């Protein structure tokens, strides 16, 4: 922060695992200790009493299940037939996937550490003690949250929340965030910048950044205390070379693992199971990141203000509030399913879905829209969010967003000037608000939108005793109304309900945008077959998908992918040997790279023929299924994992 000596605590996150496939780094500066998380293992009691019903241990936990893939990239058996599900089934399947976050480890299966595992809870407590020291010396310390993509957006959201908490206590803000690509990446996905190691170091020198940032922290332990948060064992971290860097992510993580014994670095990596859409770590990975970081930081604030030590019981009390949020959210499954159907109809008719949220619910909306671009190969205007309300002092560099064109529109003014005039009757608009807010503003904007489209929906959060005004209620044909109990808590504790509402909103929006793209035909089984090849993680995921559905070798699938990327140019040895970043830079500007390649490999046809088949098919899924079922083609490739073994 300006005007003071900074001794930063660095928290860097990777939900999807750009360099690490599912690990999220959190970095803290030495001399500043994070408070311990509250955890309750109740020694002598083997089972934890859950707030919700969690699924039985899944097939993904069995030894040998897609063994060459990290947990975050495996396919989840729960959603194996997601592409054939109707809206009600989609909501139910994704609900079950989300519940796996809170699942216990099963000693009879692989010994993956889970959220409630004793070793995970102990690590959380150790980290909280470090955060505590930072908060006790706020004038000379800094907590830096950093990540790319979803992780970077969560870093922004959590920074906003905890600086607001400090402001309410009359204290200076001590949180800051870093996102790969800068503030523009908050609004529009810029996945390729996650691969830039040197950029990470430059950002880290300003305040700490992911593989390179962690490495920088490890080389400067007199200044930084690094903490890595993620959802794969270290042994599953990616071990391939990072372009322009001297080490792999696994090597960095292994260094941290050794330093954890002396509390000079920490790794917090419980397994939460594969994503509902394979590799889509914006979903469970993002939710679990939010749960872990908010629990860590809130526990630290609570114990510092009370001058007490953290207890395991207290830690688990916080974690259980997130379980309750899951239970409360999915009591509205029927209405969520109706919204999935409506959003899917809009996308199928080439219309748009807009999510307009007040305050931090608007940040959640922006996150969800931005993440649809790489996940589903969506255009930036297909699904997008807007933030209503004061956003001053939120951003590092707001100038990067203001007046930068429609692609970077995010505010109420942008929505009114750029979106409202062009709304059509086919578009869907979802309003997100709490009954604590300025409901007259909500009503005014809803009235304006209804002049353009009748497809308006609402997600409202209220506490017991609050009721939606009749004038506002009658404007919506359907309202997802989430009712929360009244909490009698001290100041820091009041933020728990704020965090619950945000997570509830995230779960609903993730389900709606994912479900809508399923209905549009963008998913095959539970794989994102139209992902945008915009960084190294997505390049190799594309190759894995091609292997899975064709049964071909990695080399042949990579060759096919490059042919599509460079078409109509003929592949030369020079192109084949080019750095991966060159392939990605070209691929990121092209649409339907993966489905085109898949059809080329399945039908042994040209890129042009594959594109014609896609253009004339009702959906991408339909085109791929027709090719999978083509006469003369060997069956079973679509039922194997990327190594060819039957699933």
VOGU-3710 file (C-alpha; in Angstrom, 3 decimals, decimal comma):
1> xxxxxxxxxx> 0,000/0,000/0,000  1,244/3,525/-0,623  3,232/5,263/2,049  4,197/2,228/4,043  6,780/-0,491/4,024  5,268/-3,553/2,418  6,010/-7,021/3,660  3,493/-8,914/1,587  1,677/-12,137/2,244  1,121/-13,677/-1,136
11> xxxxxxxxxx> -1,859/-15,819/-1,957  -1,844/-17,074/-5,513  -4,552/-19,396/-6,801  -4,940/-21,787/-9,727  -8,361/-23,363/-9,885  -7,810/-25,030/-13,197  -4,126/-25,551/-12,825  -2,654/-23,630/-15,697  0,858/-24,778/-15,038  -0,203/-27,104/-12,286
21> xxxxxxxxxx> -3,510/-28,548/-13,370  -5,583/-27,921/-10,328  -3,214/-26,434/-7,786  -3,790/-22,964/-6,423  -0,903/-21,094/-4,940  -1,361/-18,837/-1,958  1,661/-16,858/-0,979  2,231/-15,115/2,295  5,052/-12,933/3,419  7,189/-13,943/6,366
31> xxxxxxxxxx> 6,660/-12,048/9,528  2,949/-12,116/8,866  1,171/-15,143/10,073  -2,204/-16,294/8,921  -4,736/-17,273/11,526  -5,568/-20,859/12,017  -8,699/-22,316/10,527  -11,307/-23,789/12,779  -11,542/-27,513/12,396  -13,278/-30,157/14,363
41> xxxxxxxxxx> -12,243/-33,758/13,833  -13,593/-35,034/17,145  -10,936/-37,637/17,742  -12,610/-40,903/18,537  -15,469/-40,175/16,107  -14,663/-41,495/12,660  -17,532/-39,887/10,793  -18,267/-36,195/10,555  -21,913/-35,249/10,911  -22,702/-33,492/7,645
51> xxxxxxxxxx> -25,205/-30,738/7,096  -25,991/-32,167/3,665  -26,120/-35,661/2,243  -22,864/-36,249/0,385  -22,500/-38,817/-2,407  -20,922/-42,167/-1,773  -17,251/-42,420/-2,786  -17,049/-42,264/-6,561  -15,559/-44,511/-9,193  -12,969/-41,794/-9,835
61> xxxxxxxxxx> -11,322/-42,692/-6,511  -10,530/-46,244/-7,619  -6,925/-46,983/-8,491  -6,458/-47,038/-12,264  -9,452/-44,839/-13,129  -8,111/-42,534/-15,861  -4,812/-42,927/-14,058  -2,860/-40,696/-16,422  -5,020/-37,677/-15,576  -5,015/-35,495/-12,434
71> xxxxxxxxxx> -8,247/-35,464/-10,437  -9,292/-32,071/-11,782  -9,083/-33,348/-15,386  -10,789/-36,733/-14,907  -14,369/-37,262/-16,069  -16,881/-37,448/-13,246  -18,958/-40,656/-13,367  -21,921/-38,744/-11,897  -22,279/-36,647/-15,056  -21,322/-39,314/-17,607
81> xxxxxxxxxx> -24,662/-38,836/-19,432  -25,021/-35,101/-18,785  -25,423/-34,353/-22,473  -28,636/-36,392/-22,555  -30,128/-34,839/-19,407  -33,130/-32,527/-19,295  -32,969/-29,300/-17,202  -34,258/-30,957/-14,029  -31,704/-33,759/-14,356  -28,900/-31,300/-15,152
91> xxxxxxxxxx> -29,541/-29,423/-11,905  -29,654/-32,653/-9,903  -26,408/-33,995/-11,399  -24,487/-30,763/-10,832  -25,900/-30,541/-7,304  -24,414/-33,982/-6,587  -21,061/-32,913/-8,021  -20,995/-29,809/-5,816  -21,778/-31,952/-2,765  -18,535/-33,904/-3,359
101> xxxxxxxxxx> -16,640/-30,879/-2,022  -17,768/-31,877/1,466  -17,286/-35,627/1,038  -15,102/-37,534/3,507  -12,126/-39,629/2,496  -12,705/-43,357/2,224  -9,867/-45,388/3,677  -10,843/-48,391/1,556  -10,095/-46,442/-1,624  -7,217/-44,216/-2,654
111> xxxxxxxxxx> -6,143/-42,145/0,291  -6,929/-38,734/-1,175  -7,001/-35,960/1,411  -10,449/-34,353/1,604  -11,696/-31,055/2,996  -12,411/-32,565/6,421  -9,289/-34,728/6,592  -7,281/-34,132/9,742  -4,111/-33,263/7,816  -5,979/-30,648/5,754
121> xxxxxxxxxx> -7,538/-29,072/8,830  -4,155/-28,954/10,559  -2,592/-27,214/7,556  -5,425/-24,697/7,583  -4,782/-23,974/11,259  -1,062/-23,510/10,606  -1,793/-21,083/7,765  -4,271/-19,115/9,858  -1,609/-18,577/12,511  0,514/-16,938/9,819
131> xxxxxxxxxx> -2,328/-14,713/8,648  -2,891/-13,718/12,257  0,573/-12,220/12,446  -0,069/-10,170/9,317  -3,287/-8,765/10,738  -1,570/-7,829/13,988  0,863/-5,605/12,069  -1,309/-4,110/9,279  0,834/-1,003/8,759  3,821/-2,997/7,528
141> xxxxxxxxxx> 2,265/-6,014/5,897  0,287/-7,022/2,857  -1,779/-10,046/1,845  -1,634/-10,676/-1,887  -4,085/-12,995/-3,620  -3,021/-14,016/-7,100  -4,110/-16,304/-9,901  -5,116/-16,636/-13,511  -8,631/-16,989/-14,906  -11,182/-18,051/-12,295
151> xxxxxxxxxx> -8,560/-17,899/-9,546  -7,646/-14,323/-10,387  -11,301/-13,278/-10,414  -11,802/-14,917/-7,033  -8,701/-13,090/-5,792  -10,408/-9,846/-6,823  -13,723/-10,766/-5,170  -12,116/-11,841/-1,884  -9,871/-8,772/-1,811  -12,926/-6,527/-2,190
161> xxxxxxxxxx> -14,737/-8,362/0,636  -11,942/-8,342/3,191  -10,875/-4,761/2,522  -14,517/-3,842/3,148  -14,386/-5,778/6,412  -11,282/-3,836/7,473  -12,807/-0,519/6,446  -15,792/-1,236/8,695  -13,348/-1,675/11,573  -11,708/1,655/10,788
171> xxxxxxxxxx> -8,529/-0,033/9,560  -6,451/0,405/6,421  -6,889/-2,190/3,680  -4,136/-4,815/3,668  -5,397/-7,036/0,818  -4,540/-6,724/-2,839  -4,969/-8,986/-5,849  -3,184/-9,939/-9,036  -4,827/-11,517/-12,064  -2,949/-12,705/-15,151
181> xxxxxxxxxx> -3,662/-10,184/-17,886  -4,604/-7,370/-15,520  -8,065/-5,998/-14,800  -9,293/-6,659/-18,320  -9,180/-10,377/-17,511  -11,776/-9,805/-14,808  -14,363/-9,065/-17,481  -13,161/-10,950/-20,565  -11,172/-14,181/-20,550  -7,519/-13,760/-21,598
191> xxxxxxxxxx> -6,362/-17,293/-20,887  -3,105/-17,142/-22,824  -1,530/-14,751/-20,343  -1,663/-17,466/-17,683  1,223/-19,173/-19,494  3,625/-16,242/-19,226  6,162/-17,004/-16,508  8,137/-13,772/-16,855  4,955/-11,708/-16,621  4,248/-13,515/-13,367
201> xxxxxxxxxx> 7,603/-12,476/-11,937  7,146/-8,861/-12,972  3,768/-8,769/-11,255  5,242/-10,493/-8,235  7,925/-7,876/-7,904  5,187/-5,299/-7,664  3,387/-7,283/-4,982  3,919/-11,173/-5,574  2,353/-13,973/-9,181  1,717/-18,590/-10,397
211> xxxxxxxxxx> 4,603/-21,066/-11,040  7,091/-18,236/-11,519  5,577/-16,249/-8,661  5,863/-19,175/-6,291  9,420/-19,753/-7,419  10,192/-16,079/-6,837  8,713/-16,322/-3,349  10,738/-19,437/-2,572  13,886/-17,586/-3,577  12,955/-14,691/-1,297
221> xxxxxxxxxx> 11,708/-16,357/1,868  12,957/-13,423/3,921  10,152/-11,408/2,329  7,434/-13,855/1,348  5,601/-16,756/2,879  4,100/-18,682/-0,071  0,995/-20,826/0,269  -0,270/-22,965/-2,597  -3,955/-23,944/-2,667  -5,256/-26,545/-5,084
231> xxxxxxxxxx> -7,156/-29,768/-5,596  -4,668/-32,339/-6,885  -1,891/-34,203/-5,075  1,534/-32,731/-5,800  2,422/-35,942/-7,649  -0,286/-35,059/-10,204  0,956/-31,527/-10,867  2,017/-30,928/-14,451  5,626/-31,805/-15,065  6,066/-30,537/-18,604
241> xxxxxxxxxx> 8,333/-27,621/-19,378  6,925/-24,141/-18,962  7,849/-22,112/-22,005  10,349/-19,407/-21,145  10,949/-20,833/-17,681  13,581/-23,047/-16,111  11,432/-25,455/-14,120  8,088/-27,259/-14,091  5,199/-26,586/-11,774  5,670/-29,931/-10,061
251> xxxxxxxxxx> 9,261/-29,059/-9,247  8,126/-25,810/-7,625  5,399/-27,615/-5,670  7,868/-30,260/-4,489  10,154/-27,523/-3,164  7,224/-26,091/-1,243  6,317/-29,511/0,095  9,776/-29,863/1,650  9,592/-26,392/3,176  6,196/-27,093/4,728
261> xxxxxxxxxx> 7,830/-29,090/7,520  9,543/-25,910/8,723  6,447/-23,757/8,063  8,304/-21,672/5,476  5,751/-22,571/2,793  2,416/-24,384/2,705  0,413/-26,492/0,299  -3,313/-26,838/0,909  -4,714/-29,295/-1,625  -7,742/-31,353/-0,593
271> xxxxxxxxxx> -9,347/-33,477/-3,310  -12,882/-32,375/-4,188  -13,435/-34,774/-7,079  -13,617/-34,290/-10,858  -15,682/-31,440/-12,243  -19,213/-31,886/-13,579  -17,776/-30,826/-16,938  -14,344/-32,441/-17,184  -11,634/-29,895/-16,453  -14,089/-27,031/-15,878
281> xxxxxxxxxx> -12,484/-25,900/-12,663  -14,493/-22,687/-12,672  -17,151/-24,853/-11,034  -16,087/-27,042/-8,091  -12,516/-25,798/-8,091  -13,688/-22,200/-7,960  -16,246/-22,900/-5,238  -13,764/-24,820/-3,097  -11,198/-22,039/-3,521  -13,722/-19,505/-2,270
291> xxxxxxxxxx> -14,629/-21,729/0,686  -11,007/-22,341/1,696  -9,719/-18,788/1,386  -12,688/-17,133/3,039  -12,581/-19,647/5,878  -8,857/-19,094/6,397  -9,071/-15,324/6,349  -12,301/-14,955/8,290  -11,039/-17,268/11,013  -7,898/-15,162/11,256
301> xxxxxxxxxx> -9,882/-11,938/11,596  -12,220/-13,407/14,222  -9,439/-14,717/16,421  -7,336/-11,554/16,140  -10,264/-9,359/17,172  -10,999/-11,634/20,147  -7,323/-12,201/20,953  -7,921/-15,939/21,067  -6,405/-18,986/19,417  -8,258/-20,857/16,732
311> xxxxxxxxxx> -9,907/-24,160/17,590  -10,771/-27,066/15,328  -14,385/-26,843/16,382  -14,548/-23,178/15,444  -12,979/-23,891/12,058  -15,546/-26,538/11,240  -18,348/-24,243/12,306  -17,329/-21,912/9,488  -16,995/-24,747/6,968  -20,422/-26,058/7,914
321> xxxxxxxxxx> -21,990/-22,712/6,955  -20,955/-23,444/3,372  -22,548/-26,877/3,572  -25,733/-25,156/4,725  -25,486/-22,834/1,743  -25,511/-25,886/-0,544  -28,603/-27,256/1,180  -30,469/-23,940/1,086  -29,536/-23,244/-2,539  -30,754/-26,527/-3,951
331> xxxxxxxxxx> -34,137/-26,321/-2,230  -34,848/-24,149/-5,272  -33,863/-26,847/-7,795  -37,179/-26,750/-9,651  -36,935/-23,011/-10,322  -33,231/-23,269/-11,164  -34,141/-25,925/-13,757  -36,735/-23,587/-15,287  -34,059/-20,912/-15,597  -31,664/-23,422/-17,212
341> xxxxxxxxxx> -34,357/-24,190/-19,784  -34,997/-20,504/-20,483  -31,302/-19,676/-20,847  -30,805/-22,711/-23,075  -33,656/-21,592/-25,314  -32,056/-18,156/-25,698  -28,687/-19,629/-26,663  -30,263/-22,154/-29,052  -31,983/-19,253/-30,824  -28,646/-17,388/-31,048
351> xxxxxxxxxx> -29,802/-14,836/-28,485  -28,045/-13,757/-25,289  -28,208/-14,308/-21,544  -27,496/-11,288/-19,350  -26,935/-11,461/-15,589  -27,320/-8,139/-13,797  -26,158/-8,197/-10,172  -25,934/-5,668/-7,387  -22,626/-5,272/-5,543  -20,594/-8,491/-5,154
361> xxxxxxxxxx> -23,363/-10,545/-6,763  -22,510/-8,547/-9,886  -18,887/-9,668/-9,593  -20,089/-13,291/-9,469  -22,155/-12,614/-12,615  -19,175/-11,099/-14,449  -17,027/-14,099/-13,482  -19,556/-16,580/-14,800  -19,962/-14,820/-18,135  -16,226/-14,413/-18,728
371> xxxxxxxxxx> -15,596/-18,100/-18,034  -18,026/-19,275/-20,723  -15,659/-18,007/-23,417  -12,826/-20,564/-22,986  -15,053/-23,315/-21,589  -17,676/-23,450/-24,322  -16,055/-21,490/-27,150  -18,724/-18,842/-26,553  -18,680/-15,301/-27,902  -18,204/-12,655/-25,227
381> xxxxxxxxxx> -21,792/-11,449/-25,636  -23,458/-14,899/-25,376  -23,478/-14,980/-21,569  -22,292/-11,918/-19,707  -22,579/-10,268/-16,340  -22,898/-6,686/-15,155  -22,076/-5,044/-11,839  -24,629/-2,567/-10,521  -23,649/-0,175/-7,754  -20,548/1,672/-6,639
391> xxxxxxxxxx> -17,361/0,059/-7,929  -14,948/2,822/-7,022  -11,801/1,662/-5,241  -12,408/-1,947/-6,324  -10,029/-2,253/-9,259  -6,260/-1,986/-9,496  -6,492/-0,095/-12,777  -10,066/0,764/-13,667  -8,869/2,775/-16,665  -8,177/-0,550/-18,391
401> xxxxxxxxxx> -11,935/-1,180/-18,396  -13,586/2,218/-18,766  -14,513/3,263/-22,305  -12,665/0,311/-23,847  -15,533/-0,840/-26,054  -18,451/-3,236/-25,704  -16,227/-6,243/-25,051  -15,143/-4,753/-21,727  -18,539/-3,404/-20,680  -19,358/-4,316/-17,081
411> xxxxxxxxxx> -21,148/-1,467/-15,271  -24,741/-0,259/-14,924  -23,973/2,623/-17,275  -22,577/0,168/-19,835  -25,660/-2,041/-19,585  -28,050/0,872/-20,062  -26,101/2,432/-22,941  -24,763/-0,619/-24,798  -27,083/-3,540/-24,044  -30,530/-2,183/-23,261
421> xxxxxxxxxx> -31,100/-0,533/-26,667  -30,281/-3,774/-28,515  -32,164/-6,247/-26,288  -34,480/-8,564/-28,193  -37,519/-10,611/-27,202  -35,361/-13,760/-27,375  -32,801/-12,585/-24,817  -32,941/-13,651/-21,171  -32,116/-11,206/-18,371  -31,513/-12,432/-14,828
431> xxxxxxxxxx> -31,495/-9,936/-11,952  -29,453/-10,755/-8,829  -30,037/-8,801/-5,625  -30,586/-8,953/-1,880  -33,531/-7,445/-0,036  -31,024/-5,382/1,950  -30,334/-3,250/-1,110  -31,946/-0,375/-2,991  -34,965/-2,191/-4,416  -36,284/0,931/-6,141
441> xxxxxxxxxx> -33,208/0,808/-8,394  -33,909/-2,843/-9,169  -37,530/-2,076/-10,017  -36,577/0,820/-12,277  -34,136/-1,284/-14,328  -36,522/-4,251/-14,556  -39,240/-1,983/-15,974  -36,820/-0,754/-18,645  -35,800/-4,297/-19,582  -39,387/-5,545/-19,774
451> xxxxxxxxxx> -40,064/-3,047/-22,539  -37,670/-5,168/-24,637  -38,166/-8,767/-23,459  -40,538/-10,688/-21,240  -37,800/-13,231/-20,426  -36,861/-11,667/-17,104  -36,018/-13,737/-14,038  -34,816/-12,911/-10,546  -32,563/-14,445/-7,919  -33,146/-12,721/-4,583
461> xxxxxxxxxx> -31,559/-13,303/-1,201  -33,429/-12,423/1,980  -33,274/-13,151/5,681  -36,263/-14,449/7,590  -38,803/-11,653/8,004  -37,850/-9,804/4,801  -40,352/-9,759/1,943  -40,149/-8,672/-1,667  -42,286/-5,563/-2,312  -45,437/-6,413/-4,253
471> xxxxxxxxxx> -44,635/-3,850/-6,950  -41,334/-5,592/-7,679  -42,619/-9,124/-7,258  -45,298/-8,707/-9,919  -42,669/-7,767/-12,509  -41,169/-11,257/-12,536  -42,885/-14,375/-13,877  -40,547/-16,427/-11,679  -38,280/-15,633/-8,731  -35,659/-17,896/-7,200
481> xxxxxxxxxx> -36,022/-16,680/-3,634  -33,303/-17,867/-1,248  -34,260/-17,355/2,408  -31,475/-17,272/5,003  -31,816/-17,532/8,788  -31,124/-14,518/10,982  -27,612/-14,748/12,419  -26,706/-13,070/15,674  -22,968/-12,741/15,229  -20,211/-10,246/15,899
491> xxxxxxxxxx> -19,090/-7,931/13,088  -16,711/-10,382/11,349  -19,271/-13,163/11,667  -21,824/-11,145/9,727  -19,685/-11,630/6,643  -20,441/-15,351/6,756  -23,921/-14,753/5,372  -22,520/-12,474/2,673  -20,157/-15,272/1,654  -23,014/-17,809/1,722
501> xxxxxxxxxx> -25,102/-15,647/-0,608  -22,209/-15,225/-3,021  -21,480/-18,957/-3,111  -25,177/-19,750/-3,547  -25,309/-17,309/-6,462  -22,151/-18,826/-7,963  -23,596/-22,342/-7,796  -26,806/-21,225/-9,473  -25,110/-19,222/-12,231  -22,588/-21,997/-12,938
511> xxxxxxxxxx> -25,475/-24,448/-13,222  -27,509/-22,145/-15,471  -24,694/-21,260/-17,883  -23,390/-24,837/-17,990  -26,887/-26,287/-18,407  -27,722/-23,795/-21,143  -24,644/-24,828/-23,132  -25,474/-28,503/-22,582  -28,903/-27,846/-24,106  -27,248/-25,972/-26,965
521> xxxxxxxxxx> -25,237/-29,108/-27,780  -21,799/-27,906/-26,709  -21,092/-30,918/-24,468  -20,468/-34,569/-25,370  -21,000/-36,862/-22,384  -19,411/-34,483/-19,868  -16,612/-33,084/-22,025  -16,223/-29,532/-23,316  -15,779/-30,475/-26,953  -15,895/-26,864/-28,170
531> xxxxxxxxxx> -13,394/-25,335/-25,768  -11,310/-22,443/-27,037  -7,639/-23,427/-27,372  -6,307/-20,309/-25,683  -3,525/-21,518/-23,365  -1,277/-24,536/-22,801  -3,671/-26,210/-20,377  -6,494/-26,018/-22,907  -4,220/-27,138/-25,773  -3,346/-30,369/-23,967
541> xxxxxxxxxx> -6,924/-30,828/-22,797  -7,984/-30,599/-26,448  -5,465/-33,300/-27,370  -6,788/-35,468/-24,524  -10,382/-35,059/-25,731  -9,358/-36,021/-29,265  -7,641/-39,144/-27,955  -10,635/-40,069/-25,856  -13,167/-39,994/-28,679  -11,027/-41,250/-31,574
551> xxxxxxxxxx> -8,821/-43,827/-29,877  -5,826/-42,412/-31,773  -2,380/-41,797/-30,316  -1,397/-38,500/-28,766  0,980/-37,808/-31,656  -1,729/-38,311/-34,293  -4,234/-36,188/-32,365  -1,701/-33,398/-31,917  -0,907/-33,511/-35,641  -4,617/-33,304/-36,445
561> xxxxxxxxxx> -5,064/-30,373/-34,103  -2,197/-28,475/-35,713  -3,636/-29,115/-39,189  -6,903/-27,479/-38,149  -5,150/-24,596/-36,414  -2,974/-23,748/-39,412  -5,453/-24,563/-42,191  -5,269/-23,791/-45,089  -1,485/-23,644/-44,647  0,266/-26,981/-45,113
571> xxxxxxxxxx> 2,079/-28,228/-42,021  5,828/-27,996/-42,317  8,520/-29,291/-39,994  9,149/-25,677/-38,987  5,524/-25,305/-37,880  5,533/-28,634/-36,056  8,646/-27,670/-34,093  7,423/-24,167/-33,227  6,884/-23,181/-29,615  3,501/-24,061/-28,187
581> xxxxxxxxxx> 2,732/-20,370/-27,660  2,707/-19,842/-31,431  0,140/-22,596/-31,961  -2,020/-21,188/-29,174  -1,867/-17,605/-30,465  -3,311/-18,739/-33,802  -5,802/-21,225/-32,333  -7,210/-18,678/-29,879  -8,498/-16,586/-32,785  -10,326/-19,492/-34,433
591> xxxxxxxxxx> -13,718/-20,999/-33,663  -14,617/-24,702/-33,361  -11,006/-25,900/-33,546  -11,618/-29,004/-31,422  -14,869/-30,246/-33,018  -13,442/-29,622/-36,488  -10,364/-31,692/-35,669  -12,497/-34,401/-34,109  -14,576/-34,772/-37,268  -11,428/-34,782/-39,415
601> xxxxxxxxxx> -9,972/-37,646/-37,386  -13,222/-39,619/-37,145  -14,087/-39,326/-40,850  -10,578/-38,979/-42,271  -11,801/-35,879/-44,091  -10,510/-32,386/-44,840  -10,913/-29,397/-42,559  -13,303/-27,865/-45,085  -15,557/-30,920/-45,149  -15,587/-31,062/-41,343
611> xxxxxxxxxx> -16,581/-27,416/-41,144  -19,426/-27,960/-43,598  -20,708/-30,856/-41,501  -20,615/-28,685/-38,387  -22,373/-25,813/-40,156  -25,178/-28,033/-41,414  -25,694/-29,997/-38,206  -28,293/-29,023/-35,559  -25,514/-28,851/-32,958  -21,850/-29,656/-32,391
621> xxxxxxxxxx> -22,814/-32,659/-30,300  -25,082/-33,952/-33,085  -22,308/-33,611/-35,669  -19,829/-35,523/-33,507  -22,316/-38,265/-32,635  -23,137/-38,746/-36,315  -19,429/-39,197/-36,998  -18,992/-41,568/-34,069  -21,859/-43,660/-35,461  -20,758/-43,468/-39,100
631> xxxxxxxxxx> -20,877/-46,800/-41,026  -17,630/-48,710/-40,995  -16,217/-46,927/-38,004  -14,973/-49,074/-35,134  -17,123/-48,633/-32,037  -15,871/-48,066/-28,540  -13,339/-45,267/-28,925  -15,733/-42,849/-27,242  -15,926/-45,184/-24,252  -12,218/-45,243/-23,530
641> xxxxxxx> -9,977/-42,963/-21,550  -7,181/-40,997/-23,260  -4,864/-44,005/-23,047  -7,359/-46,330/-24,713  -8,383/-48,258/-21,606  -12,075/-48,924/-21,170  -13,737/-46,785/-18,550
//
